[in-house]
């Protein structure tokens, strides 16, 4: 298991997956009697169980990390057991990063070999850099070389992660082609190379909805097996995901549980789904969609923020007034166009919905 920490002895605000769920991973490893690929901590079956949840013979309950089609998890895990890299593709908020982290934690026991993709990610972040003090003093050497997370994963036979691959400039993306096809990383300055040892693989995440996206070259895309993570299929499924994550985040932030908050979670999810789909849940009324994605991740953020309001400035019970401002902020990204969309939705849908009067009043108050 990972022993990463900040060295201060204080509890991490957001522990790595292998630390937060160490007891589950340990129980799975003890119960796992199936064949494991080289350097895997768990068998593919146990990795899938860790992601999907279940109960072990010793009574340990494995909490679900991904609520969605089981086949998606099975395809992702089986891909990592081959020499093909895994690309998790989906619109923002479909748990790509979450799934990537937990896959790496279960397979390698270390989810921290991470390259965070941005428009400014340099080639060195994927290949290697240099300690310039040593480089100037002694010239190119292994001691002066600073390995990237990908290089370290290759040497250790571990799982590397590249988040937001399509945000990385195209020429930097293509640095991965040799790594994924030849399983080597040349170091021309030293006349050497790093060869990947068995167990190495790479998980990348990407979406093609946000601005600033760089398309993957066909040569690079061929090196990946792509698994598309869909939005939750039903309202109930999305409510379950939001409730679980809010509960986890609330405990990490020492927020009291909101026993009566499920109704507000369902309202937030319903609003997001209807605006996202452009039609009400009963299919009777078409509505305009705002410019934002209104993802499940944003719904989790809205509810968590509302729970904090209820805990610190209310009576601890999640109410419409606690989530109204968060919903407004998520929906109205374009102050002109989105505000019109939101006001029309409030008047045509929310105002007329039975049992939603308090929600309507709270939303009207923050919108005015």
N, C-alpha and C positions, 0 to 999 in steps of 0.2 A: 504494500500500500504506500501511497504517497505520504511523505512527512513534510510537505511544504509548509512554510509558515513565515511570519514576519520577524521572528526572533525576539518578540517582546513578551511572549508568554500570554498575551491576551487572545481571546477567542476571535477568530476571523469573522468579519461581517458576512462574507459569503464564501464558505468553505468550498474547496474543490469537490467534485462529485465523489472521488475516491475517499475523501475524508468524511464528507457528510453522510455517506451511506456505507461506511466501512463495515459496520456490523452485518449488513445484508450481503456484501461482497464476501466477507469471511465465511458466513453461513453457506452461501452458494458454493464456495470453493471446497468446503468440507463435505458437502453433500454430492458434489459433482463427480461422477464416476465414468463420464463419457470421454471419448478421445478429444484431446486438445491439440490444435495446430501448434507448431513450434513457437515457444516463448509466450503463448497465450496464458493468462491467468485462469481463464475459465474455458469450458467447451462452448462451441457455438450455441448449443441448446441452453446452457446456463446464461450466456450473454443475452439471448432472446428473452429468457425468463426474467432477468434483471430489468430489462427494458419494459416488458409487458406486465410484470407482476405475477404473483402466485403465492402458494403456500408450500413450504418444504416439509419433509417428513418429521423434522424435529420441532415443528410448530412455528418456525420463523416465517413471518409474513413479509413478502417482497412487495413493496409498494410500486404501483405502475409509474414509470417515468414517461411513457408515451402512450396516450390514449388514441388509438387509431387502428387501422387494419393490421392484423398480425402479420400478414404476408409481407407488408412493407418492411417490417423489422427483420423478418427472416431473410429477405433478399439482401438487405443491407449487411447483415451479419455474414451471410454466406459469401458476399462479395469480398469482404475483408479477409476471408479465409483463402482467397485465391491471390493471384498476383495483380489483380485489377484494382485500381484506386476507386474510391467511392465518392460520388458527387451527390450531395443532398440538395435538391432544387425545390424551390417553392416561393410563394409570395411572402412578404414580410409577416412575421408572426406565426409561422407554421411549425415552430419549435425546432428549426434546423440546428441552431447552435446547441440547444439543450440536448438533442439526440446525439449530435457529434461528441459533446463532452462525455456523455454517459457511455457511449460506445467505446471511446478511448479508455475510460476508467475501467470498464469491465474487461476489455481485451488486454490492456497493457498495465493496468494499475496506475496509470499516470496520464492525466488529461492536459498537462501543462506544456507539452511540446507544441506550442501554438504560434502561428503567424497570423496576426490580425491584418486583414487586407484593407487598405485605404488607397485613395488616389495618389498618395505620396509614398507608398511602400516601395523601397528600393530593392534591387536585385540581391543585395547582400542579406536581406531578411530571409531569403529563401536559400541562398547558397552559403556564403560565409563572409565574414568581415575580417578586419585586422586590428590588433592592438598596436596603434601607431607609434607609441613610445618604444615598444620592443622592435617593431618593424624598422624604425629609423636607427635604432641602436645596433641591431644585429642582422638586419635584412630579413627576407622572407624565411619563415621557419614554422614548424608545427606549433611551437610555443607562442608565436605571434599571431597565429590564426584564431579567429573567434567563430566557432561553429554556429550555424543557424539551428533552430529547432528541428528542421528537416534533416540536416546533416547528423544531428545527435540521434534522431530516431533511426536513421539508416544504420548507424554504428551499433546501436543497442538492440535492433530488431524490435522496435516499438512502433506505436501508432502516432503519426504526426497529424496535426490539424491545420487547415488553412481556412480561416473565416472570411466570408465576403470575397471570394475569388474574383468575381466579376467587377469589383471595385479597383482591383490592382491593374495598372497599365498593361496593355496587351504584350509589350515586349518583355515585361517582367514575368507575366504569367507563363510565357513560353520557356522560361528557365526550368520549369517543371518537366518539360518533355523528355529530356535525357534521363532525369531521375526516375520517371515513371516507365519509360520504355526500356532503357538499358540497365536500370537499377544501379547506376553509378553517378557520382558527382565529381567531375574532374577538378583538379586544383592545378591549373597550368603553371602558376608561379613556382610551384614546388616540383613539377613534373610527376605528380602523384594523382591518385583518385581515392575516393571513399566508396567502397562497395557496400550495398545494402546486405545485411545478414538476414537470415530467415526470420520471419515475424514482422518485418517492416511492412507498413502500408500507410496510406494517406487518406484522410477524409477531408473533403472540401465542401463548403457550403456556398450557395449562390442564389440570387434572385434576379429576375429581369423586369421588375416592376418599378424600382426606384430610379431616380435620375442619377447620372454619373456612372452608368453601367457600361463596362467594356465587354463586348461579346468574346466568348472563347473561340480560339482558332479551331478549325476542324481537326488539325493534328493533335491539339491538346484534348479536345473533347473525346476523341477516340480512345484516349488512355483511361477514361473513366467509365465506370458503370453508373448510369444516372438513375437515382431513385427520387421520384417526385413526392413530396410530402403535401397532401391536400389539406385544405381547411376542414375543420370538423364537419362531419356530414349532417348532423342534426343539432337542434338547439340543446337537447338534453346532454349530448356529448360535450358540447362547448361549455355548458354550465358546469359540468363535472370537472373539466380541465381547469376552468377558472377557479372554482371552489378549492380544488386540491392545491393549486399553486399559491393562491392567496393564503390558505392555511399554513403552508410551508413558510412563506415569506413573513407572515404575521408572527409565527413563533420565533423566527430568526431575529425579528425586530422587536421582540418582546411586546407585541401588541396583543391585547386580550381577544379571545375568540368572539366572533359575532354570531351567536346562536340563531338570531333571527335575520341574518343577512342574506339567506338564500333567495328570498323574494327579490331583493335589489340586484343581486347577481343576475338573476334571470331577466330582469328588466334591462340591465345594461347589455347583456348578450343579445336580447331580442332587438333592441334598438340598433346595435352594431350590425347584426345580420340583415335586418330589413334595409338599412341604408346601403349596405354592401351589395345586396342582391337586387336592389331597385324595385322591390315588391314586398308587401306585408306578408306576414307568416301564413295568413289564410289565402293568399294569392288573389285577393279581391281588389287591392288598391296598388297601383304603381306609384313609386316615389322616385325622386331624383337622388342620385348618388353624389356624395361630396368628393373632393379631390383626394382625401386621405385613404389609407388602406383599411382602417378600422379593424385591425387584426385582433386575434385572441390575446396576443401579448399586450396590446393597448388596453383591452378590457381588464386584464389582470392588473395593470398599472392603475387604471381608474378605480377599481374596487379596493386595491391596497391603499391608495390615497384616501379614499372615503373611509376606510376602516381606521386610519390614523386620525382623521377628523373626528370620527365618532368617539374614539378612545380618549383623545386629549381635550376636545371642546364640546363633547356631547355626553350622552348617558351610556355610551358603550354599545348602543344598538345602531346598526347601520340603517340609515334612513335616506329617502330621496334627496334631501338637502345635502347629504354628504357626498353623493356621487354626481350631482348635477353639474358642478363646475368642471369636474374632470371630463365628463361627456362632452361638454361644450368645447373644451380645449382640444379634445381628440377629433371632433367633427369639423370644427371651423378652423381649417388651416389657411384657406384663402379668405381673408376678412370680408370680401365683397360677395363672391359667388357662393361660398359655403354657408355664410350666414343666411342667405335667402333659402337655400336648400333646407337648412335646419329649421327655420321658422315655418316654412311650408309643411314640413313633416310634423312639427309640434301641433299645428292647428288642424291639419287634415287627418292625422292618425292618433297621436297621443291624447289630444283633447277629447276625442270621441270614444276612447277605449275604456270599458268598464273597469273600475278599480284602480285607475291610474290618475285620478284627480290630484292626489298629493304629489305625484311625480311630475305631472304637468305644471302645477303651480311652482314647484321648486326649479324646474327648468326655465320657466318663463321669467322667474325672478333673476336668475343669473344671466339670462339672455338680454334682458331689457337694458 
